[in-house]
Amino acid sequence: MIRPATRFSVALMLLIGALLASADPTRPLPRVEVSGELARLMQELDFEVKGIEQTQDAIGHAGGEDPVERLHLLLEDFDHIILQGSPGEIERVIILGEKSDYVPPPLVVEGGADDAEAGAGEDEGGDAIILTTRRQGASHVVTLGLEGPSKQRVEEAMLIDTGADRVVLPMSLVSALGLGSDALKPQQVQTANGTVDARIGRLSAVWLGETRVEDVEVAFIDDQKLGGTSLLGMSLLGRFRMTIDDDKNQLTLATK
């Protein structure tokens, strides 16, 4: 016969054992259905997801200390972007697709290693680029350097738009960037105002502060149809893991 005190001791030991097991950092993280866990987090944290259909039948890990870490862990097999409002508040998650073996063109920091370490706009580890933005309504605008084939460099204010497949620029910049008509191909593109005629080309580079990102696809659209606002789209943003800090007016681009 087990006395009540003994039963209590056994129960206490079992409880302590369970707590220790759950705190064990070597214990494998549980695996869950990605789409189902995303749906649960969407309801819990009140954010929207674009591209969730790409996670159908995928399995990921559940865990992490905060919402952003939980999402990065869950979507570790997918290229994705997490848009944040205030710190810890998630507004939108964009799933670009499953990760592949494709390696984007390298980032080249001019001026050597010493300048790279001292360059403003990169964190101490050199893994992220931090750019100052300014607000335009609910959106953010950032000024970047555009480089043409003959090293022409034009500074341009661009609206951050994750819904745009490419960087979108006004047609008036074609000559300023030194691009010939033979370097551009006509194509119709979809915009918020409907389908418009565009000219598709490639910039030699886009400068993010002191960091040079090579070979970026762009679409040039008639200035009036574009409405005077260039768009920083996914042909550049898709190479990074992106975070926007509304409070600090900062865009952080972390290498994948």
N, C-alpha and C positions, 0 to 999 in steps of 0.2 A: 504493500500500500504506500502510495506517494503522499506525503504530507503537503498541506497547502503551501508552506514556506518553500518546500522543495520544488513544487510546481512553479512557483513564482520565479525561483532561481533559474530553472530550466528555460522558462519563457523569456526571461531577461537575457540569458546567454544567446538564445536563438535570435532575439531582436538585435543584439549587438553584432552578432555574426552577419546578419543581413545588411546592417548599415555599413559594416566594414567592407563587405563584398561590393556594395554599390559604390563605395568611394574608391575602390581599387583602380588606379589609373591604367593598370595593365589589362583590365577586363575589356573584352571586345565590345565596341559600341553596337547597339541593336540595329538591325537593317530593316528598313521599312519601304513601302511602296512610295515612290517620290511624289506622284500626282496626288495620292491620298493625303500624305503629310503636308504637302503644299496647300491643299484645300483647307486642312485643319488650321494651319498657321495663318492663312488668309482671313479666316473667320475670327481667330483669336486676336490677331494684331491689326486687322482692318487695313490691308493693302491690296493692290491689284497685281495680277501676273499676266504678262504678255508672253505667249509661246508655251503655255503649260501643256498643250497637246503634244509637244515634242518629248515629254517625259513619260508618255504612256508606256506601261509595262516596265519602266526603269526601277531599279532598286538602289537606294542610297542609305547613308548612315544618319541616325537620329542622335543628336547630342549637341554640345556647345553651351557656353556660359551665357551668351546674350543672343538676341534675335538675329543679328547680322551673322554672327559666327555659326548659328544653327543653320541658316540658309546656305552659307558658303559650304558647310559640311554636307548638307543634303544634296546640293547641286555640284559637288566636286567633279562629277563626270561631264558637266555641261559648261560651255562658255556662257556667262551670265553677267548682268549688270544689276546692282542694287542701288536704287535712288532713295536717299534719305532726306527727311525734312530736318527737324531738330534732332540732336544727338539721341540715338536709340530708337527714333521713330522712322519706320520704313513706309515709304509712299508707294513705291512701285518696284517690281522685279521683272526684268526682261531676260528671257531665255533665248539665246542666239542659236543654240544647237549643240549636239554632242561634240565633245572635244575630239580633235583629230591630231594627226602627226604634223599638220601644217605649221610651219614656223614663220611668223611674219618677218618682213625686212627688219634688220637690226636697228637699234637706236644708236646713233653716233653722236657723242658729245665732243664738240670741237674744243681745242685748246689744251688737250692732254689731261692726264690723271689729276694733276694738282688743281686745275681749273674746274674739273668735274666735281671734286670734293668740295670746292668752295662755292660752286654755282648756286645761286638762289633758285628756289623752285623745286629742289629735290630734298627728300628727307635724309637723315643721317646715314641710313643704310643704302641710299641710292636706288631703292626699289620703287619709289613713288615720285610722281611729279605733282606739285601743288601749285595751282594757278589761281590768281585772284579773279573773281567775276564781279559783274554788276547786275543788279536786278532790272528786268524789263517785265513789269507786271509780275506774274507768277513764275516767269522763266528767268534763266541766267544767260548773260552774254559774256564772252571771253575774247580777248584780242590775241591773235596768233600771227605768226609770220608765214607767208606763202612764198615758196621758192619755185621759180620757173626753170626751164632747161638751161638757160644761160646764166644761172645764179642770180637772176633778178629776184629781189625780195620785196614783197608788198605786205604791209601790216593791215589786217582786216579784223573788224569786230564781227563775231559770229555768234548766233543764237544756238545754244546747245539743244539739239533735237534728236533724241534717240529714235524717233519715228521715221527719220530720213535715212534711206539706205546708203547714201553717199554724202560727202561734203558737197554743198550746193553753193555756187558763186554766181554773181551777176555777169552777164556777157561782156560788160564793159571792162572787166579785168583781163580778158584774153590777151589783148595787145600789151597791157602793162606787164604781164607775166612772160611775154615773149613766146607765146604759143602760136604756131602757125595753123592755118585751117586744115592742113593735111594731118595734123596731130589729133584732130577731134573727129568723132563720128556722130552723125545725127541719130537721135533716139527719142522716143516719147517716154516721158516719165510721169509718174503719178504724184501729185502734190495735194495739199489740203484744199486747193481750189480747183481740182480736177486734173485731167491729163494735159500736159503741155509739151511743146517741142524743146529739146535740149541738145547740147553738144557734150559728148562724154570724152574726157581725156584724163591725163594723169599729171600730177605735180611731181617735180623732182623730190620735193620734201615739204613738210609742214613743221615749223618751229614751235615747240611748246616751251616757252621761256628759252633756256639755253640748250634744250634737247632737240635734236633733229630727227624727225621720223621720215623715212624715205618712201618714195613711190606710193602716193596716195591718190586713189581714183576720185575724180570730181565730176560734177554735172554743172554745166554753164547754162543759165536760163536768162531770157530777156529781162532786163532790169525792172521794167514796169510790172511784168508778171510775177517777179520774185518779191516785189513790194519793198525793195531796198534793204532787205535783211538777208545776209548770208547765213547758211546753216552748217553747223558742225555735226555731221551725221556719222553713221556707223562704219563707213569705210576707214575712218580713223579711230573713233571711239571703240569699235569692236575689237581692237587690238589690246585693250586694257580692261581692267576691272575698275569701274568708275564709281565714285561717291561724290555727291554734291552736299555741301554743308550750308544750309540756308542761313544759319545764324552768323557764320563767319564769312559768308560769300566766297566760298572756296570750291574749286573743282580739284579732286584728287584722282590721278590716274596711276594705278598700280600695275606693274607688268605682270602678265600671267605666268 
